[in-house]
Amino acid sequence: MKHHFIATSQGSLIRGIIALIIGGLAVFMPDITLRSFVICIGILILVSGLASLVFAVRSREKITKNILMADAVFNLIFGLLFIALPDTMVKIFVIAMGIGFLLIGIFQLIGTLSIRREYGWSWIYFAISVLMIIAGIILFTNPFTSAETILIFIGIFLLIYGATELYMAWKLSKKPTIYTDDDSFQ
């Protein structure tokens, strides 16, 4: 029996609709979408903490019980923080990302300036370094608006992807389907 990945019009239609809904929410309601996303992450962390707590209570080995209990406490605290303070958690994440971009840009700029005599002036690396530093400063100084902008950017890509999936569903629906014995599920 052969198994092949076969693109179906129904699969493309479902993926397209989901991508359009999520992309539309991200583009047209980024504030609500961002908070909802962070709250969902908080719920997942909270559920993980509850599972660790159950396993810690059921564990018979002391070291395993202690590790699971520490994991449970950590996850429960962070899960509750994500749910109770979604805006703050977004800011913390975006500020950390801004610091990362800033440091990467600075180190790349130092590296570019240090090798320019040996290899000539590399404008592309210089430009990338400066852009990384600027992006880091923007993310660091205005984290919530930056997070919404990133979400809108991702939403635009999802809208484009959703539209292409709908087009694919339309094209596939016009193609006749041929079934053979190899295609049947057993």
N, C-alpha and C positions, 0 to 999 in steps of 0.2 A: 504494500500500500504506500503510495507516494503522498506526501503532504507538501503543499505549496502555499505560499502566502499569496492570496488572491485578493486584489482590491475589489471591493463591492461598492455598488452605488449607495447601499444603505449605510455601510461603514463610513464612507466619505461624507454622506449627508449628516450623520450624527456628529462626526468630528467637526465638520464645518459649522453646524449650529452651536455646538458647545464653545468653539473658538470665538464665534461672533458674539455670543452672549458675554463671555468673560472679557473679551477685548473691548466690547462696547461699555461694559461696566468700568473697566480700567480707564478708558479714555474719557467717558462722560461723567463718571462719578468716582474719581480717583481717591477722594478723601474717605468715602464710605468703604470702597473696595479695599484700601490699604488697611483700615482699621479691622475690617472683617477678616482679612488674610492673617493679620497678627493675632486676632482672637482665635482663629482656627488653629494656628500654630500653638497657642497657649493651651487649647483644649487637648491637642495631641500630646503635648508635654505633660499635662495633668493626668491624662489616661495612662501614659507611660509610668508616671510616678505612682499611681494607684496600683498598677500591675506589679511594680517593684515592691510596693508595700505588702501586697498579698503574698508574693514569693518570699519576702523576708520573714513574714509571720510563719509561713509553712516550712521554712528551712530548718534543718536539724543541726547543720554545722554552724558553729559560732562565727567563723570568719566570713562565710558566705552570707549569713544573716546580717552581719555588720556592714558589709559592702552593699548589699541590697537595701538596707535601711538608709544608709548615707545617700545612695542613688535616689531612693524614694523621696527623702526630705529635700534634696537638691531639686528634683524635677517638680515636686509639689509647689515649692516656693516659686520657681521660675514660671511654672504654668499659671499660677495665680497672678503673678506680676504681669504676664503677657495678657491675661484676660482683664485684669483690673486697670492696667495702665498701658493700653496699646500705643498711644501717642508717644509716651516716654520710651517704650521699648523700640519703636521705629527710630526715634531720634538717636538712641544709643547705637543701634546698628548702623545707621547712616553716618554718624560721627566716626565710628570705628572704621568704616569704609573710607571716609574722607581722610583720616589719618593715614591709612594704608596707601591711598593714592598719592598723598603728599610725600610720604617717605620714599615710595617707589620712584616718583618723579625726581626727587632730590638726588637719590643715589644714581639714577640713570643720567641725570645732568652732570653730576660729578664724574661719572665714568666717561661720558661723551667728551667733556672738557679735558680729561686727562689723556685721552688717546688721539686728540685731534692733530697733534704734531706728527705722530707716527703714521697715521692713516689719512690725513687730510681732514678738513672740516666736514662732518657728517650732518647735514642739515636735517635730514629726516629724524635722526635720533634726538637732535636738539629740539625740534618741534614737538615730538612726542613727549619728551621730558617736560617741556613747558606746559603742554596741554594737561598732562597728568598732575602737575603742581596746581594749575588753575582749577581743574576738576576737584582736587582734594580740598582746596580752599573753599570752593562753592559748597561742597558737601558738608564740610566742617562748620561753616558759618550759618548755613540755612538748611538744616537737615530735613525738616518735614516737607518743605516745598521741593527739595531735591528728590526726596523719596517719591513724592507724587509725580514729578517729572519723569523719573525712571519708570514708574508704573504706567504712565501714559505712553511712553516709548514702547514698552512691552505690549501694551494694549493695541497700538497701531500695528505691530507685527502680527498679533493674534487676529486682528481684523483682516489683514492681507491673507494670512494663512487660511482663515475661515472662508473667505471668498474663493480662494483657489480650491479648497476642498468641495465647496458647493458646485463649482464649475466641473470638477472631476466627477462628482456624483451625477451631474447632468449628462456628461459625456459617457459615463459608464452605463447609465440607464438606457441609452440608445443602442448599446452594443448587445447583441444576442448572447445568451449564456448557453454553453454547451456542457452537458454533464457526461462524464465517463465513469467507468467502474473505479478508476484510480482516484476519483474525486469524492467518492462516498466515504462517510465516516462509519467506522466499525468499532 
